Structure formats: structure tokens, C-alpha cells
Amino acid sequence: MALLEARKISKQFGGLAAVRDLDLDIEKGMIASLIGPNGAGKTTFFNMVSGFYKPTSGQMLLDGKEIGGLRPNRATALGLGRTFQNIRLFSNMTALENVLVGMNCRLKSAWYDALLRTRSMMREEAKARERAQELLAYVGLDGKRETLAKNLAYGLQRRLEIARALATNPKLMLLDEPTAGMNPQETVDAMALIKRVRDELDITILLIEHDMKVVMSISEYITVLDYGAKIAEGTPEQVRANPKVIEAYLGKGVAAGIRRAKQEVVAETESEEDGTA
């Protein structure tokens, strides 16, 4: 059974169909990508999975449980973690405090435990701080735990977002353009971290990414959207060669030119082989 299942998912804003009858399966343990031109519906789909939007129609399951229309806190409780295209950290809180915020959904102490400073609450708080420090070290921020989020370099802020998402103890993590704005070395480091999260922590990854080098090198399965509809899916090799994908990204004219060029190469090769024979 797929970890994430979407069946005929649609989202309309008035007369605009942002996502149309989308079927999508993300298998457990997979690194998968959702790609497409700007405005294709990728972030809208992420917002439906994570509870920010309610689907207009269709069914969405996470590990067999319905999540379509759940509030974000309920989706998180069921095992959904997320980062955002535009970094959404608490800028005036430290790196450690940002990660502790992510852990809040897993804490069991009630408000009166905090008020009375009960022993159980103190033990839980100590364990939470210890775990938060471990996550900061895991993403390479061990020496930055007391640094305000706004004072971290851009690439480190991206890492802090991942650490905060990991603090929710997710089964599936949605990464919205995790390498956007990074320099080449930061991009390589981010890709290595994403692979480590999947391999070492057994967390399934679904990412939106516009850098095709990243997509093709890190993804095991790719789904392509255009104008809210799925136009292709498969392995990186299958998607790279799909005429519909080339057309969506480069336009009909360029796609037709590429097809003609391929046909001419094939014709020349066959002609040369006939002459040799």
C-alpha cells in the first residue's frame, strides 16, 4: 500500500481549476518529485496534503487514513512534515527554540502541568531539548543552537526548516523547493542531507523542485503537472524523454523542433547503414 494515495483530487478557486482529477501514489521509502511549469498546481497540491486547503473533490490517504480536509495540526499528528518555498521560521527565536516548536505536537503535558511545573512536565521538557539538540546536530547546526534564526545564513535557515520538520516525527516529508536560492555547494549538501533523511531515518520524501539537475539526480519517481493535470509520471529517464514534458517546459515549437531533429538523426543513421550494407 502506498504511504500517500491521492484519488481524483481536484481544487477549484471560483472558476479556476488549480488541480484537476489528480491520481498520485507515493510508496513508502521513496524519494519522489512533483514538477511542472510555474502555475501547474504543485504547491496547491502540497497545501491540500498538509491541510492548508480542503480539496474540492477526491480522496487523500496518508498511511491508510483520510487526511483530505484535515486541519494542519491534525495532518501533522498523523505523520506529515513540511517545509515551505518561502522560509517560514520564527525569526526572533533561536534555532533550538524553532525546533522545539516543531516538537510541540508530540508533547503530552497539559497546560496545568506547565503552570504547576510538574515533574512529568520537567522530564518531558528535558527530553525535548535533548532531542532538539540531536536534530540540530544531525542537520549540521550543532554550533548554532542559540543563534537567532534571522541571523543564520540562507542555506542554514533551509537546514533549520528541515530540522523543525523532523521534530514532528513525520512519516512523509514534503519539501517545497528545498534548494531554491542556494549556491552549487549548498545544493550538493542539501541533496546529501535529503538522502540521509530517507536512508537513515526511514522517512519518505516528496519534493517540489525547479532545478532539473536536482530532480533527475535525487528522484526515484517523478510526477509532472501542467495546468493542474498530470501529464506524465515515471522514472527520471522516462520523464526526461516524454514529449509532453518537453512541450510543457519548452513550448510546442521547440518540442516539434526536437522531434524533427531526432527524426533527421535516425534517417541519416539508417541511410548510412544502408550505404555500408
Summary of the structure (lengths in Angstrom):
residues: 277
radius of gyration: 22.0
end to end distance: 53.1
largest distance: 91.6
contacts: 868
relative contact order: 0.15
helix: 49%
strand: 22%
